[in-house]
Amino acid sequence: MSKESHIEQNLIKQLTDLKYNYRKDIIDRKTLEQNFKSKFEALNRVNLTESEFIRLREEIINPDVFAASKLLREKNYFQREDGTPLHYTLVNIKDWCKNDYEVINQLRINSENSNHRYDVILLLNGLPVVQIELKKLEISPRKAM
């Protein structure tokens, strides 16, 4: 086991000791999205169609950190296919201990232009909120970035 993978396994162990659920079954974009959909539906007591889920996913993806954090903290609105409103949350703010905390590792996201592998990602109710890139101690922080 290389030093980097050893560091990764130790971090995952520490997180599972803190009650994070280790999800080794989440390995790619498809399984990540399926997990988020099931967590979202459970949190909001709703079943989404595939097209509703795709539209919701596109609405919540936001590169603006302020807008994304606001989306995490507040009640949000989404119009269903049948025209009915859905008021939803992404995080249980009132009962924070009822949120699902998960850790995944070695997630692969392949696109037409590139192949990315992420060392460790922390999920909150299925949403990837923290990405941790681990490096061996011999690698300088400048090169790691």
C-alpha angles and dihedrals in degrees: 000000000000120000092251094053090045090053089048094052092047091051091050090050091051090050093049088050085057088055098262110148111235109223109193089167092071102086107141144020093275095055091041091054093044089053092049092049093053093046091047093049092048094047093048098034093233139117116224126202116234092255091049090051092050091050092047091049091052091049096052098046105097129160091202105098094205093050092045093051090048089052089053094051103042140061109261136202129231128172114225124221091259091054096254118133122245117200106196144170130211095201131033099234097175096050101027092170089065092065119103113247114195138169126207132179140199093020111179121210113183122188135169091269105035151007117229129189120190120205103211130355128185116215127203111197088339094309117122102234104157128036118193119195111197125204135183114261090247091066114087117237089239092057092043090056 
